[in-house]
Amino acid sequence: MTRPFDAAPRPLRLEGRPVHAVGTFRIYVCGITPYDVTHLGHASTFLWSDLAARVLRATGSRVQVTRNVTDVDEALLAEARRRQEPYDLLASRQRFAFDSTMTRLGARLPDAEPTARQAVSQVVDLASALLERDAAYVVGSTVYARGAGTLARAGLDEARALELSAEYGDFPRDPAKEHPLDVVVWRGSDDVDADVSWPSPWGAGRPGWHAQCAAMVLGAYGSGVDLHAGGADLRFPHHAAEALLAEAATGVAPFARAWLHPGIVSVNGAKMAKSTGNLVLVDDLLADVSPAAVRLLCLHRPVSEPWSYDDAALERAATLADDIWAAAARPGSGSGARAVEDALLDGLDVTRAVAVALEAGGPAARRLSEVLALG
């Protein structure tokens, strides 16, 4: 189904609000830290951002997707030291493996894919802007940004914020900080990682995690972005700090006009993560089921809802893919295709869109299959 070239794009509604863009719809996706294989938690986040872009394109919008690669990171450096290999070689190999897996899932490659290493000079510029606005300060060769404002952004009490800050490596007990929630924009090098550092006005060092994404968004899109996507576990401290840094540096708010936070995937009640040893690897799933089944496993649910993986869920997703393909083979009527699009534009409501497609069949089911990239 094609649209007249002069048809106005239809807005995507997220959290009950329409998100319009003038010209190109700009999407930024928090990408991988490339030190391990692709698991279902990764795939879920990136399939949702892929769907958002597909829905917008299918309903008339021009879309640009930028997805970063965090190839300067403590976890990556630690894994490279454990393997006794250069961190950049490890990052390149894992990045290739990730792209290969996501391509098998039918996810479109981003239009731009900046890396943290490429953004070092942009982080230096960001730090300089924050210092000029008195939103940051220097201790030794480290630049800290004042981060107390992240509390209000996240709607958390201070005790929970400090707990999360410690969990995600922001070291709230760092004695050099003026406030426990201040965040590192530029981290001065120590002897252990002196080989992974770059010059700056404050001494050799490397960019802080939150500052990397803030700098890459500003470098790609200017002062802000239409839609920022990333897993729900990144709401705090990462996204709250990232937005605070960007707005403090530019004076422009909001940094992101809308956010997409897909729900966390768990197994047996624990968040899927390498540290918990409960990873479900995408390549393993694809050995047994179609890419369409994995896409539906991740997408056939409310986008922000946390969910738990088990084998029965995968089997249901595989059956659902068969049902959609069978519905697409029926004659049906043309009226349901628009209803499928309406559901997807309304908060990416895949569940409702699937129900419409299965009932209407024909063009509606084929439109759903096309937009969801079910093959």
C-alpha positions, -999 to 999 in steps of 0.1 A, spaced: 0 0 0 16 33 -11 5 68 -1 2 99 -23 35 118 -22 17 149 -8 -1 131 20 6 146 54 25 122 78 4 109 106 18 114 141 29 87 164 13 89 198 34 80 228 22 82 264 -10 97 251 7 126 233 12 131 195 48 135 185 51 156 153 82 164 134 88 191 109 108 176 80 127 145 91 117 126 122 149 122 143 153 91 164 183 83 186 187 49 201 210 40 229 231 12 214 252 -17 226 283 -18 247 300 -43 224 317 -68 248 294 -98 247 269 -117 225 234 -105 217 207 -116 241 169 -113 241 170 -82 263 191 -64 237 169 -76 209 137 -64 226 149 -28 229 162 -26 194 132 -43 178 109 -17 194 130 12 181 130 -5 147 93 -8 148 88 28 157 109 38 127 90 14 104 56 26 116 66 63 110 79 55 75 48 34 66 26 63 75 43 90 56 72 103 77 108 107 66 129 92 94 165 92 104 178 67 130 210 72 148 222 44 171 254 48 190 281 22 200 295 26 235 330 14 226 347 32 255 333 17 287 345 2 319 328 -32 313 343 -34 278 377 -25 291 375 -51 319 364 -78 295 392 -69 271 417 -72 299 402 -105 310 406 -118 274 440 -102 271 432 -86 238 429 -49 226 396 -34 236 390 -19 202 394 -54 185 369 -69 209 345 -41 203 347 -44 165 342 -82 166 312 -80 189 297 -51 170 298 -72 138 282 -101 156 254 -79 169 247 -64 135 246 -98 119 221 -111 145 198 -81 143 199 -83 105 187 -119 108 158 -106 129 149 -82 101 160 -50 120 170 -23 96 206 -9 101 206 27 115 212 56 91 241 67 113 261 48 140 285 71 159 309 55 184 322 68 217 357 68 203 346 90 174 329 114 198 358 122 222 363 157 208 325 163 211 326 153 248 354 178 253 333 205 237 304 194 259 325 196 291 338 231 281 302 243 275 291 230 309 321 246 326 313 280 309 278 278 322 289 268 358 271 235 354 303 216 359 336 218 379 371 203 377 388 182 403 423 171 392 419 160 356 383 150 360 353 171 350 321 166 370 287 179 361 262 190 387 237 162 387 213 169 416 187 179 391 184 143 379 162 135 409 133 157 398 136 143 362 134 107 373 107 112 400 128 92 425 136 97 461 172 103 470 178 69 486 166 51 455 186 74 432 218 68 451 212 31 450 208 31 412 237 55 408 260 30 426 246 1 407 254 17 373 289 28 382 284 65 390 302 61 424 280 84 445 305 81 474 334 95 453 349 120 478 358 144 450 322 151 442 304 182 455 271 162 455 267 124 454 246 125 422 271 146 402 283 127 371 316 124 353 318 142 320 355 136 315 373 110 336 410 116 342 432 86 334 448 64 360 478 40 356 455 10 348 439 25 317 464 51 306 465 33 272 428 42 267 429 79 270 429 111 250 442 146 256 420 174 269 423 208 285 421 192 319 446 164 313 445 129 297 414 109 302 383 96 285 346 105 282 320 96 309 292 73 299 263 98 301 283 125 284 290 102 255 254 99 245 246 135 252 275 145 229 265 121 202 229 132 201 239 169 199 265 160 173 240 142 152 209 163 155 218 197 171 201 208 203 176 179 205 158 149 192 122 139 184 123 104 199 150 89 222 148 52 227 166 29 252 157 1 276 136 10 307 166 2 329 184 33 314 158 58 327 180 65 356 207 75 359 217 73 322 188 91 304 181 115 332 218 126 333 221 126 295 191 150 292 204 172 320 239 175 305 225 184 270 201 210 283 226 225 306 251 228 278 228 242 251 202 260 272 175 243 250 148 222 265 134 196 261 164 176 249 140 148 238 105 155 228 95 119 235 110 88 250 106 51 242 115 28 271 108 -8 263 101 -30 293 128 -51 309 130 -88 301 135 -113 329 140 -150 334 127 -167 365 121 -134 381 156 -119 375 165 -93 349 182 -108 319 219 -99 322 254 -114 320 259 -108 357 230 -130 366 239 -158 342 204 -161 327 210 -149 292 188 -162 264 208 -158 232 190 -147 201 211 -169 178 201 -199 199 164 -190 194 168 -185 157 181 -221 155 146 -233 164 121 -207 152 117 -181 125 128 -145 129 91 -135 128 85 -156 159 113 -138 178 100 -104 167 65 -112 179 78 -126 211 93 -92 219 66 -70 203 33 -86 210 28 -68 243 26 -33 257 59 -16 249 67 -4 284 55 -36 302 82 -57 319 80 -93 308 94 -127 315 108 -152 289 100 -189 289 98 -216 262 60 -215 262 60 -178 253 83 -186 223 60 -213 211 30 -190 214 48 -164 193 57 -190 166 20 -201 164 9 -164 162 33 -158 133 16 -188 115 -18 -174 122 -9 -140 108 5 -155 76 -27 -177 73 -49 -146 77 -28 -127 51 -36 -155 26 -74 -150 30 -92 -126 6 -103 -102 33 -112 -65 27 -92 -34 24 -108 -16 53 -87 -32 80 -53 -20 68 -59 15 80 -71 2 113 -38 -17 117 -19 15 111 -41 34 135 -33 9 163 4 10 156 4 48 157 -14 47 190 15 39 213 28 11 191 -1 -10 201 9 -43 184 -16 -64 204 -45 -44 190 -30 -43 155 -26 -81 155 -62 -86 167 -75 -63 138 -54 -82 113 -65 -116 124 -101 -107 123 -100 -87 90 -75 -109 72 -63 -102 37 -49 -67 32 -50 -59 69 -29 -90 78 -5 -83 49 -1 -47 60 7 -59 96 32 -84 83 49 -57 62 52 -31 89 62 -56 116 87 -71 91 74 -106 96 84 -118 61 
